[in-house]
């Protein structure tokens, strides 16, 4: 079995660390924990994240490995082998992609950007009303004669974003492996990076508050938040603006049920300057 594609972040980690264990097993992903860091063995064609070790396997072939949480993991940098349980993945010649988000983008003006935010809004308009999307784009009205009850999840989110409550109250808010609130914060961190504010007091404060509240979410989502604070993001986000709209559309829609959309919402929130209007800490 081969690891065919990975991030520079994950590749460098495997070169520095040796031992760990299987953290969790899902249909298309086997999460590994090594020295407190998660990495994800994924099936062929999976979207690339900073934690990805994408293989030549299918969901069916990965399932036949019958791996369980706690199975031992051993990485040998000299032979480029990753031993997981009794199975071996070779990583001697993967395509390695740098997912460090570069910033600032010289096209952007401080505190807001209209060009990329317009593209982000176009992407958001392709989504059904999932996650945070209804807070940022118009959604179809309820059929005549019906009345949709307010969504408590969205009501809580809107209250946090508009009332000056700490934006880190969003951590762990929502359902799924990466709750909507966490994906949104990853997008905010990306937007602040693109605006050239990574070295600002606001970015440092936000990162410190996220770190302090990571226990509110699950280990998988916390790992992605740590990556975002380190400037590591999904391939969809890192290539946004440098690939075609249709390519970006496909890559973001490939990221989970609503994770791509929620990340775009956070990015839009930052790029439009809304973070500075509503998102600061109380």
PLY file of the C-alpha trace (Angstrom):
ply
format ascii 1.0
element vertex 282
property float x
property float y
property float z
element edge 281
property int vertex1
property int vertex2
end_header
0.00 0.00 0.00
1.29 3.44 -0.94
0.89 6.93 0.46
0.57 8.81 -2.81
-0.10 12.38 -1.70
0.45 14.36 1.48
1.12 17.82 2.84
4.59 19.15 3.62
3.38 19.53 7.21
2.48 15.83 7.55
5.56 14.69 5.61
7.90 16.63 7.89
6.09 15.29 10.95
6.58 11.67 9.84
10.27 12.38 9.40
10.58 13.59 13.01
8.33 11.21 14.94
8.26 7.42 15.23
5.64 5.94 17.51
1.94 6.29 18.09
-1.37 4.48 17.90
-4.58 4.40 15.89
-6.83 7.12 17.31
-10.09 6.42 15.47
-11.40 4.60 12.41
-14.03 5.84 9.94
-15.25 4.64 6.56
-12.70 6.58 4.49
-10.19 7.66 7.15
-7.95 6.10 9.77
-6.76 8.72 12.25
-3.36 8.19 13.86
-2.08 9.88 17.01
1.67 10.35 17.33
3.18 12.42 20.13
-0.09 14.32 20.59
-0.52 15.09 16.86
-3.20 13.56 14.64
-2.57 12.44 11.07
-5.18 10.96 8.74
-4.71 7.99 6.42
-7.29 8.60 3.69
-8.63 6.86 0.61
-7.59 7.79 -2.92
-9.16 11.01 -4.18
-9.77 12.51 -0.73
-9.45 16.28 -0.30
-5.99 17.27 0.93
-5.62 18.80 4.39
-2.49 19.50 6.45
-3.07 16.17 8.25
-3.62 14.06 5.13
-1.78 10.90 4.19
-3.70 10.03 1.02
-3.27 6.47 -0.14
-3.95 4.33 -3.21
-6.71 2.52 -1.28
-10.49 2.55 -1.63
-12.96 2.73 1.25
-13.61 -0.98 0.77
-9.94 -2.00 0.82
-9.24 0.23 3.83
-12.10 -1.47 5.68
-10.60 -4.92 5.08
-7.58 -3.91 7.21
-9.82 -4.19 10.31
-7.76 -1.66 12.25
-8.93 -0.67 15.71
-8.24 2.29 18.04
-5.12 1.54 20.04
-3.37 -0.50 17.33
0.33 0.42 17.31
1.86 2.82 14.77
5.54 3.00 13.83
7.07 5.39 11.27
10.55 4.62 9.97
11.99 7.64 8.16
15.06 5.76 6.85
12.97 3.15 5.01
9.91 5.35 4.43
7.53 2.82 5.93
4.51 3.49 8.12
3.48 0.40 10.08
-0.11 0.52 11.30
-1.11 -2.54 13.24
0.16 -5.40 11.09
-0.10 -3.42 7.85
2.53 -1.40 6.01
2.12 1.84 4.07
5.08 2.98 1.96
5.78 6.72 1.75
8.98 6.82 -0.28
7.61 8.83 -3.22
4.40 10.74 -2.39
3.50 14.02 -4.05
4.15 16.55 -1.27
2.11 19.77 -1.29
2.93 22.90 0.72
-0.29 24.00 2.45
1.24 26.97 4.27
-1.01 29.94 3.54
1.08 32.83 2.36
0.16 36.35 3.35
-0.37 39.14 2.95
-1.64 38.96 -0.60
-0.43 42.14 -2.37
-3.85 42.51 -4.03
-5.55 43.16 -0.70
-5.99 46.36 1.25
-5.65 46.29 5.05
-8.67 45.05 7.01
-10.86 44.11 4.05
-10.81 42.73 0.52
-13.62 43.08 -1.96
-12.31 40.98 -4.87
-11.76 37.69 -3.08
-14.73 38.20 -0.77
-16.90 38.45 -3.89
-15.57 35.09 -5.08
-16.20 33.59 -1.65
-19.77 34.87 -1.71
-20.28 33.32 -5.13
-19.08 30.00 -3.76
-21.38 30.28 -0.74
-24.33 30.86 -3.02
-23.84 27.39 -4.51
-24.58 25.72 -1.15
-27.92 24.64 0.29
-28.74 26.17 3.71
-26.24 24.08 5.69
-24.12 25.14 8.66
-23.60 28.90 8.88
-24.58 29.56 5.25
-28.04 31.07 6.06
-26.29 33.78 8.10
-24.36 35.03 5.09
-26.48 34.42 1.99
-30.18 34.63 1.22
-31.92 31.27 1.38
-35.26 30.39 -0.27
-38.29 31.45 1.73
-40.59 28.84 3.24
-43.48 27.80 0.98
-46.62 29.92 1.28
-48.73 28.96 4.25
-45.83 27.43 6.16
-43.52 28.87 8.79
-40.08 27.48 9.57
-39.20 27.63 13.25
-36.00 29.54 14.05
-32.95 27.28 14.18
-31.55 27.50 17.76
-28.07 26.70 16.44
-28.13 29.63 14.00
-29.76 31.93 16.55
-26.98 31.19 19.03
-24.31 31.73 16.37
-25.79 35.04 15.23
-25.98 36.23 18.83
-22.29 35.44 19.34
-21.25 37.19 16.12
-23.34 40.34 16.60
-23.34 41.10 20.31
-19.66 41.31 21.13
-19.58 37.92 22.85
-16.17 36.23 22.59
-15.92 34.72 19.12
-14.27 31.68 20.70
-17.70 30.80 22.12
-18.12 29.21 18.68
-15.59 26.46 19.50
-17.33 23.09 19.50
-20.63 24.63 18.34
-22.42 22.35 15.90
-22.32 18.66 15.06
-19.96 16.37 13.20
-16.25 15.57 13.32
-15.44 19.24 12.79
-18.27 21.36 14.25
-19.39 24.38 12.25
-18.01 26.83 14.79
-14.51 25.33 14.50
-14.57 25.37 10.69
-15.72 28.99 10.81
-12.79 29.94 13.06
-10.36 28.22 10.68
-11.77 30.46 7.95
-11.38 33.56 10.12
-7.73 32.69 10.79
-7.17 32.21 7.05
-8.76 35.55 6.26
-6.67 37.41 8.81
-3.56 35.74 7.38
-4.44 36.80 3.82
-5.00 40.37 5.04
-1.47 40.47 6.41
-2.57 40.46 10.04
-0.90 37.25 11.17
1.60 39.20 13.29
-1.05 41.52 14.69
-2.22 41.65 18.28
-5.69 40.58 17.13
-4.35 37.38 15.54
-2.21 36.55 18.54
-5.11 37.19 20.91
-7.51 35.08 18.85
-4.98 32.23 18.66
-4.34 32.38 22.40
-8.06 32.26 23.16
-8.62 29.37 20.75
-5.76 27.43 22.35
-7.20 28.06 25.79
-10.61 26.70 24.74
-9.65 23.66 22.65
-11.00 21.31 25.31
-14.51 22.41 24.24
-14.22 20.47 20.98
-13.09 17.01 19.90
-9.50 15.93 19.19
-9.90 15.83 15.41
-11.32 19.33 15.16
-8.78 20.64 17.67
-6.00 19.31 15.43
-7.32 21.34 12.48
-7.58 24.46 14.63
-3.94 24.01 15.71
-2.96 23.69 12.05
-4.84 26.89 11.20
-3.07 28.77 13.99
0.19 27.52 12.44
-0.87 28.82 9.03
-1.70 25.36 7.61
-4.99 25.01 5.73
-6.81 22.77 3.24
-5.71 22.70 -0.38
-9.09 24.20 -1.33
-8.39 27.27 0.78
-4.71 27.66 -0.09
-5.41 27.55 -3.85
-8.46 29.83 -3.74
-7.92 32.62 -6.25
-5.14 30.79 -8.09
-7.29 28.06 -9.67
-10.50 28.36 -11.65
-13.82 29.02 -9.96
-15.07 25.57 -10.99
-12.01 23.92 -9.45
-12.47 25.81 -6.19
-16.16 24.96 -6.21
-15.42 21.24 -6.51
-12.70 21.27 -3.86
-14.79 23.09 -1.25
-17.84 20.90 -1.89
-15.65 17.83 -1.44
-14.87 18.88 2.16
-17.48 17.19 4.29
-21.19 17.93 4.61
-20.83 21.59 5.60
-17.16 22.03 6.54
-16.22 23.69 3.25
-19.16 26.08 3.50
-18.50 26.96 7.15
-14.83 27.64 6.40
-15.88 29.95 3.57
-18.26 31.76 5.95
-15.38 32.44 8.34
-13.15 33.57 5.48
-15.88 35.93 4.23
-16.40 37.26 7.76
-12.72 38.21 7.96
-12.22 39.46 4.40
-15.19 41.81 4.62
-13.84 43.38 7.78
-16.72 42.02 9.85
-14.25 40.51 12.34
-13.24 44.01 13.33
-16.85 45.17 13.56
-18.36 42.24 15.44
-15.77 39.56 16.12
-13.47 40.96 18.76
-13.32 39.75 22.30
-15.42 41.20 25.08
0 1
1 2
2 3
3 4
4 5
5 6
6 7
7 8
8 9
9 10
10 11
11 12
12 13
13 14
14 15
15 16
16 17
17 18
18 19
19 20
20 21
21 22
22 23
23 24
24 25
25 26
26 27
27 28
28 29
29 30
30 31
31 32
32 33
33 34
34 35
35 36
36 37
37 38
38 39
39 40
40 41
41 42
42 43
43 44
44 45
45 46
46 47
47 48
48 49
49 50
50 51
51 52
52 53
53 54
54 55
55 56
56 57
57 58
58 59
59 60
60 61
61 62
62 63
63 64
64 65
65 66
66 67
67 68
68 69
69 70
70 71
71 72
72 73
73 74
74 75
75 76
76 77
77 78
78 79
79 80
80 81
81 82
82 83
83 84
84 85
85 86
86 87
87 88
88 89
89 90
90 91
91 92
92 93
93 94
94 95
95 96
96 97
97 98
98 99
99 100
100 101
101 102
102 103
103 104
104 105
105 106
106 107
107 108
108 109
109 110
110 111
111 112
112 113
113 114
114 115
115 116
116 117
117 118
118 119
119 120
120 121
121 122
122 123
123 124
124 125
125 126
126 127
127 128
128 129
129 130
130 131
131 132
132 133
133 134
134 135
135 136
136 137
137 138
138 139
139 140
140 141
141 142
142 143
143 144
144 145
145 146
146 147
147 148
148 149
149 150
150 151
151 152
152 153
153 154
154 155
155 156
156 157
157 158
158 159
159 160
160 161
161 162
162 163
163 164
164 165
165 166
166 167
167 168
168 169
169 170
170 171
171 172
172 173
173 174
174 175
175 176
176 177
177 178
178 179
179 180
180 181
181 182
182 183
183 184
184 185
185 186
186 187
187 188
188 189
189 190
190 191
191 192
192 193
193 194
194 195
195 196
196 197
197 198
198 199
199 200
200 201
201 202
202 203
203 204
204 205
205 206
206 207
207 208
208 209
209 210
210 211
211 212
212 213
213 214
214 215
215 216
216 217
217 218
218 219
219 220
220 221
221 222
222 223
223 224
224 225
225 226
226 227
227 228
228 229
229 230
230 231
231 232
232 233
233 234
234 235
235 236
236 237
237 238
238 239
239 240
240 241
241 242
242 243
243 244
244 245
245 246
246 247
247 248
248 249
249 250
250 251
251 252
252 253
253 254
254 255
255 256
256 257
257 258
258 259
259 260
260 261
261 262
262 263
263 264
264 265
265 266
266 267
267 268
268 269
269 270
270 271
271 272
272 273
273 274
274 275
275 276
276 277
277 278
278 279
279 280
280 281
